[in-house]
């Protein structure tokens, strides 16, 4: 069974690069440039995990997470942010996972693996 | 001996008493402060008192009237108007020709009194009386004329003195009128009392009267000083204090010196050339400050060097200075000056001291306010720097993440499969992200350089319209519509790199804060030697509280959601510096929610290559 990961980030470079990295690891990756696109992508792909940037136009990370909660979608979210308040923001949207920029390849893969494993055990 | 006291006698005794009192106080003052004004007043009223005393002794038959006593009394009488002329000369000035005529008439009259044979004295009475009356008339005339030019207590005292001289003249004249002896004596005594009382309140007014007379000026100064704290500009504040002090004392000029503890100098903020005097200077104003006591100095010597330095006016001869201090803290010095000694310098000095105390309160509160503002500004700047650091760190983190992850990814691929072709996409990503980082770091360095005014480099002939079209092309997107209204071309001498940066910042801002589908209008036109540029958006606008700080470094709008609009907060401060260093102006008009319009005015030519003209505000001189 393939694991679907959704990347929601307005930075094209980050989006493309993460896609490459995660696809090489065997994940199936979908991308969205903002929260609104992200919601549409969830309908399409039913991701196991979401990598979420917080500052985005149209619909930001907070709005996106709130709508997920309203729709009772409980897939794990990894908050990707350069802000000093990264872990605080994670708490704000009820996420247990944070990737504080600048992160490296190993940190990225570790967080992704742990989040997926943790979710699989709790379900 | 039985003395029956008639009303007329009573009047005469009162006038004697008054003249004795004036004589006594005038002599005391002349001894205490032997300056010409006081000496002349002492001689005048001392002599009058002596003459009156002699006359009284004769009347009470304690001594017999002989020729010597009569000559002495006549001399004093004839000297009275002459001394008044000299007093007036000290105070308001008498043309030297007239002064010589009066001196001649006086000397001639005295010579006649002492040298003429006794039987001729009676024949001389009428011409002597004429000399006396003419001289007194002149004293009254110039006294009343001077009243028009003076203010406050000086004016009121001058009126009293002039009235005194008028009554004295009437007193002498009444004796010559063809009246019955009783009527004449009553009139003489009446005028005598009036003259005595007028002179008394003019020359040696009692304390309560001085205070009463000082009241209106002091009150006017207090009323005007109540509005002083509202004056924003410091030099306007100091000018207002100076105007108030000069008006209160009826002096032509006043100036204020502020103590600079660090440099140990007195700074005169309203002087034409920024004036400073070191604490060791022996100028009266510095002395008053050094000794921390009010000072009255006459005959100030005219110093051409100082005049050249501070543009003093040579006519200034008299200085009144009072230290401005509060609670032992020395703030500065307040002084007024004029061309002549005031007859009442002691009162003026007293009033000046009161004014200086009042000025101290105003200046102290102003300095405290400024200190608070400085502290607040420092805190604000520290906070801004902190914000800036975190913002800077934030914005650098994203490209840095890409660099790290991409480099590691490419490395891992190369290790796993050494034979694979180079990861071109990954390499390109590394290159472009490095470029992005470089741009950001350079922008930061620019910010630092801008602080030192070294932003604008080599200028060349630039077409601004071209620059605008290029900037628009760089920022064009599907979400926004750009409208450029401009002539074919507008040429000017600018640093093309910085102008591009300015236009980038302004268009970027307009794009960043505009809603989707918003129209951004850029207009360009030339007016005389200035090119005007406006960039208008339909964005979120700027709250009025932010407008004053908009062009400050690291300032970010209160309605700017940091999460939506990350940025350095450097852009607009950069714009301002670029425009200013080109000799231009930048401003903004905006309403929260109603869009913003940035206006830039740039001179066509390089202002550095044109002669610079300075204009100075003229103000009073100072010593």
Interface residues (C-beta under 8 A of the other chain):
Chain A: X11 X13 X14 X16 X17 X18 X20 X21 X24 X54 X55 X57 X60 X82 X83 X84 X101 X102 X103 X104 X105 X106 X108
Chain B: X390 X393 X394 X395 X397 X398 X399 X400 X401 X402 X403 X404 X405 X406 X408 X409 X412 X413 X425 X426 X429 X432 X433 X563 X564 X566
